[in-house]
Amino acid sequence: QVQLVESGGGLVQPGGSLRLSCTASGLSFSSYVMSWYRQAPGKERELVASISNFSLSTTYADSVKGRFTISRDNAKNTMYLQMNGLKPEDTAVYYCKASKFRFSAWGQGTQVTVSS
């Protein structure tokens, strides 16, 4: 079955960095568009960044442009989110999503907390 597992979350001070990973199994990873979403307490889940099948295109939410970088390694079935210049408002549970046509799958999420 399809499984997405996020890792790399944690507690970091403002201005710090974290690198999230999402490792997929049970699917042909390179044929899926991969995305990172986040959900803060009391807020709706929002798209953070997405990357096309072979990394030809990426998109970012305005709030993270210039600070976050999405990438993928199809040989390792893994997607990454490098987060620099973290702010308290980046605190959320971060989820990865795999999408192909009408099919999508989600990971269980990893907590990112930005606080001094």
C-alpha positions as a LaTeX table, in Angstrom:
\begin{tabular}{lrrr}
\hline
Residue & $x$ (\AA) & $y$ (\AA) & $z$ (\AA) \\
\hline
Gln1 & 0.00 & 0.00 & 0.00 \\
Val2 & 1.01 & 3.61 & $-0.43$ \\
Gln3 & 2.87 & 5.07 & 2.52 \\
Leu4 & 4.39 & 8.51 & 3.01 \\
Val5 & 6.56 & 9.10 & 6.07 \\
Glu6 & 7.71 & 12.56 & 7.10 \\
Ser7 & 10.67 & 13.22 & 9.36 \\
Gly8 & 12.94 & 16.07 & 10.43 \\
Gly9 & 10.55 & 18.20 & 12.43 \\
Gly10 & 11.36 & 19.61 & 15.83 \\
Leu11 & 11.85 & 22.70 & 17.94 \\
Val12 & 14.01 & 25.48 & 16.52 \\
Gln13 & 14.69 & 29.09 & 17.47 \\
Pro14 & 13.58 & 31.95 & 15.22 \\
Gly15 & 16.03 & 32.40 & 12.38 \\
Gly16 & 17.05 & 28.76 & 12.52 \\
Ser17 & 16.83 & 26.01 & 9.92 \\
Leu18 & 15.29 & 22.59 & 9.55 \\
Arg19 & 15.22 & 20.05 & 6.75 \\
Leu20 & 12.12 & 17.92 & 6.39 \\
Ser21 & 12.08 & 14.63 & 4.50 \\
Cys22 & 9.21 & 12.63 & 3.05 \\
Thr23 & 9.96 & 9.06 & 2.02 \\
Ala24 & 7.43 & 7.23 & $-0.12$ \\
Ser25 & 6.75 & 3.56 & $-0.68$ \\
Gly26 & 4.13 & 1.59 & $-2.58$ \\
Leu27 & 3.99 & 3.95 & $-5.54$ \\
Ser28 & 5.96 & 4.92 & $-8.62$ \\
Phe29 & 7.44 & 7.96 & $-6.96$ \\
Ser30 & 8.81 & 9.70 & $-10.06$ \\
Ser31 & 5.36 & 9.83 & $-11.66$ \\
Tyr32 & 3.81 & 11.83 & $-8.83$ \\
Val33 & 3.69 & 15.53 & $-8.15$ \\
Met34 & 4.86 & 15.99 & $-4.58$ \\
Ser35 & 3.83 & 18.75 & $-2.22$ \\
Trp36 & 4.32 & 20.03 & 1.31 \\
Tyr37 & 1.34 & 21.38 & 3.22 \\
Arg38 & 1.12 & 22.71 & 6.75 \\
Gln39 & $-1.62$ & 23.21 & 9.30 \\
Ala40 & $-1.31$ & 25.50 & 12.28 \\
Pro41 & $-3.64$ & 25.19 & 15.29 \\
Gly42 & $-7.04$ & 26.65 & 14.49 \\
Lys43 & $-6.18$ & 27.21 & 10.84 \\
Glu44 & $-6.88$ & 25.42 & 7.59 \\
Arg45 & $-4.27$ & 23.28 & 5.92 \\
Glu46 & $-2.34$ & 25.32 & 3.38 \\
Leu47 & $-0.01$ & 24.55 & 0.50 \\
Val48 & 3.61 & 25.41 & 1.26 \\
Ala49 & 5.41 & 24.17 & $-1.86$ \\
Ser50 & 5.10 & 21.66 & $-4.66$ \\
Ile51 & 7.48 & 20.08 & $-7.16$ \\
Ser52 & 6.77 & 18.39 & $-10.48$ \\
Asn53 & 7.69 & 14.82 & $-11.38$ \\
Phe54 & 11.24 & 15.48 & $-12.54$ \\
Ser55 & 11.85 & 18.73 & $-10.66$ \\
Leu56 & 11.21 & 20.82 & $-13.77$ \\
Ser57 & 8.94 & 23.20 & $-11.90$ \\
Thr58 & 8.35 & 24.29 & $-8.33$ \\
Thr59 & 5.80 & 26.52 & $-6.68$ \\
Tyr60 & 5.86 & 28.22 & $-3.30$ \\
Ala61 & 3.44 & 30.04 & $-1.05$ \\
Asp62 & 4.26 & 33.74 & $-0.91$ \\
Ser63 & 4.90 & 33.44 & 2.81 \\
Val64 & 7.86 & 31.07 & 2.32 \\
Lys65 & 9.39 & 32.30 & $-0.95$ \\
Gly66 & 13.09 & 32.95 & $-0.58$ \\
Arg67 & 13.28 & 31.01 & 2.70 \\
Phe68 & 12.14 & 27.47 & 1.85 \\
Thr69 & 13.41 & 25.19 & $-0.91$ \\
Ile70 & 11.62 & 22.06 & $-2.10$ \\
Ser71 & 13.53 & 19.27 & $-3.83$ \\
Arg72 & 13.24 & 15.57 & $-4.58$ \\
Asp73 & 15.48 & 12.59 & $-5.22$ \\
Asn74 & 13.56 & 10.10 & $-7.35$ \\
Ala75 & 16.26 & 7.47 & $-6.89$ \\
Lys76 & 15.61 & 7.56 & $-3.14$ \\
Asn77 & 11.82 & 8.02 & $-3.35$ \\
Thr78 & 12.28 & 11.03 & $-1.13$ \\
Met79 & 11.21 & 14.67 & $-1.14$ \\
Tyr80 & 12.77 & 17.40 & 0.98 \\
Leu81 & 11.90 & 20.81 & 2.34 \\
Gln82 & 14.85 & 22.95 & 3.38 \\
Met83 & 13.53 & 25.65 & 5.69 \\
Asn84 & 15.77 & 28.60 & 6.50 \\
Gly85 & 15.03 & 31.82 & 8.35 \\
Leu86 & 12.25 & 30.17 & 10.31 \\
Lys87 & 9.68 & 32.40 & 11.96 \\
Pro88 & 7.21 & 31.70 & 14.78 \\
Glu89 & 4.40 & 31.84 & 12.23 \\
Asp90 & 5.94 & 28.81 & 10.49 \\
Thr91 & 4.93 & 26.71 & 13.50 \\
Ala92 & 2.61 & 23.96 & 12.24 \\
Val93 & 2.28 & 20.30 & 11.46 \\
Tyr94 & 3.87 & 19.74 & 8.06 \\
Tyr95 & 2.42 & 17.09 & 5.76 \\
Cys96 & 3.64 & 15.65 & 2.49 \\
Lys97 & 1.26 & 14.77 & $-0.31$ \\
Ala98 & 1.63 & 12.68 & $-3.44$ \\
Ser99 & $-0.71$ & 13.49 & $-6.34$ \\
Lys100 & $-1.35$ & 11.91 & $-9.72$ \\
Phe101 & $-4.51$ & 12.64 & $-11.69$ \\
Arg102 & $-7.36$ & 12.13 & $-9.21$ \\
Phe103 & $-5.32$ & 10.07 & $-6.74$ \\
Ser104 & $-3.63$ & 11.57 & $-3.72$ \\
Ala105 & $-2.01$ & 10.26 & $-0.57$ \\
Trp106 & $-0.93$ & 11.99 & 2.62 \\
Gly107 & 1.68 & 11.39 & 5.26 \\
Gln108 & 0.96 & 11.51 & 8.97 \\
Gly109 & 2.70 & 14.83 & 9.50 \\
Thr110 & 5.68 & 16.13 & 11.45 \\
Gln111 & 5.56 & 18.95 & 13.98 \\
Val112 & 7.66 & 22.06 & 13.45 \\
Thr113 & 7.79 & 24.52 & 16.33 \\
Val114 & 9.62 & 27.83 & 16.03 \\
Ser115 & 10.06 & 29.44 & 19.41 \\
Ser116 & 12.70 & 31.05 & 21.60 \\
\hline
\end{tabular}
